[in-house]
C-alpha cells in the first residue's frame, strides 16, 4: 500500500466523529490488506508502532520535529516556529510548507512498509548522537512526502495523530471486514484482543485462520491481559443479593494494580492496569516473586501497597505514587517506602492457563502455589453467607487500612473475564458509608443523549446547586446511574416544559449538554465524595482558585423532589460545608483525597 493512500484515509477519518462512518471508512481501508501490512496499518492508525504495552516511543520532541521540517523544506527553524504558532499545529504547517517546495520524486512514492520501517528506526535510535539520527531519518521521509503525507507523518512522530480510531471501532471493523460481522464474531475477536492486548496479532490470526482460529490466541508470558474490572453496589445486602447469597470477600487494597509475569527463568515483568510495563519501579517485587511462587511460569494479579515492614501495616497509598516514573533515587525510595504485593488472582500456573476456571478454583490454586514472604502475600479473604458477617469483614478490612472490600462471585461462571466490567466482582468502598452520608438535592439544568441501551433517550442529567446570594445555579455533577427503566422513561415528560434552546443565563457550568433546561426539576442524588473539579462551578474558587466542587460517582436515589422548587435545592454553601466536613474526616490535608487507582 502506498502511504499517500493511507494519508487520504486519515484525511477522511479526521473529518468525521461518527462511529458508524469511522467504521465504514476503516472497513474500506483494511479489507484489501493482509498481514503483516494489516498489523502495521492498525498500529499506525492508533498512533503506535507496536501494541501499546510494548511502550515503544518515537522520542521526537517538538523542537526536533521543527528542525526536521525546516531542513526538509530549506528554511530556518524560527520561521517554522512562527508559522506553527499561527496554525496551532506543526502538522498543518508542514503540509503548507511542503506545498511550496519541489518533492524528491526519484525514489518513487512512499510505501506504508517503508514509512513503518523508517519510523521504527527513529524509535530505535538511542543514546549519543541519536537526536541527529532521528532528525536525519525524519528529513529523509519528509523530502519524499506529499503535503498531506507530511502532515500525518509529523503528527505521528509528535504523538498527536488523532484520527479517531478507537480500539472498539477497530474490533467492529475487523468483524465486518474479515468475518460475517455478526455479534458472535465480534465477541470472539474482542475476547482474543482482551487476552493478548494486541490488535495486530488478532487481525493477523483472523485473516489467516478465520474466527475459529482465534481460539489459539492465548496467554503468553510478557504479554499483558486486559484486566477484569468490578462493578459497584450501594450496600452489602445488595452485594450479597447480586452474588446469590454467598460471596468471597477480600480486602480492597488501595494501591496499584499489578499483573506479574513470572517465567521459569529470566526477568519478571510487571504491568499496570493500563498495561504499561512498570517492572523497573518495583525491583523488590521482581526480586521476590520467583521465590514466592511455586508453579512457574505463572501470571498473577495483585495490588501493590506500601507497608511498614516492622509492623506489617498497610500505609497510605500516596506513599507509593511517589515512585511512579522515578528512575534515579529508586534505591532510597525503596527503603523509605517499602511495598508488598497482595496477590488476588492467578491466570497462568505452571505454564497452563487457569483463567477460565471458577474463582474458588483459582483461589485454591493460588493458596497452593504461593509461599508468602514479607513482600508477596495473599489477599485476605473470607467467604460469607449473610449481611452481618459481611459487615464485620468490611469493618475489619477498613480498620486494617483497606479502602473497602471486593466481593467475588463463587458461581460456576466466575472465570476471569479479561477486559470486562461486571457483577462477578463488586467493589464496596468506605467512601460510600463514611465519606458522604448526606444526599444532595440538585436542580436539572441540562440533559445528555444516551448511548447503547439508552440511545434515543436522555442518558444523563446535568445537576446544579443554588447560590441564593447571586441567584445562580452552579453545576456539580452529571448523573446517569440510579435510574431504572421506568424513571428514565418518565423523565423527558417531566422535563419537557423546562427545555430551552440555549444556556439559561442563571446557569453556570463548564459543560455543554445536548439539551439545556431551565432550572425547575429537583432530583435527590448521593455520591462517593466531593472533589475539586475544573469543569463544575459549585462554590467556584471557595477552596481553590478556578476549581468548583463536584460529586464523584453520583447516583440518583429514585426520589424526585417534587416538594422542592429550584431555589429550595441544596445551596452552594451547604455543599461547601459537606466538602469541608468530609475533608476533616478523611485526612488532615486541605483537599479531599482523589482516587489513586486509575
Ligand atoms: P476501582 O479502581 O475502584 O475500580 O477498584 C478496582 C481495583 O481495586 C482493581 O483494579 C484493583 O486495582 C483494586 N483491588 C484492591 N484489592 C483488590 C482485590 N482483593 N481484588 C481485586 N482488585 C483489588
Boltz pocket constraint, residues with backbone or C-beta under 6 A from the ligand:
constraints:
  - pocket:
      binder: B
      contacts: [[A, 228], [A, 230], [A, 250], [A, 251], [A, 252], [A, 253], [A, 254], [A, 255], [A, 256], [A, 257], [A, 258], [A, 273], [A, 302], [A, 303], [A, 344], [A, 379], [A, 380], [A, 406], [A, 427], [A, 597], [A, 598]]
      max_distance: 6.0
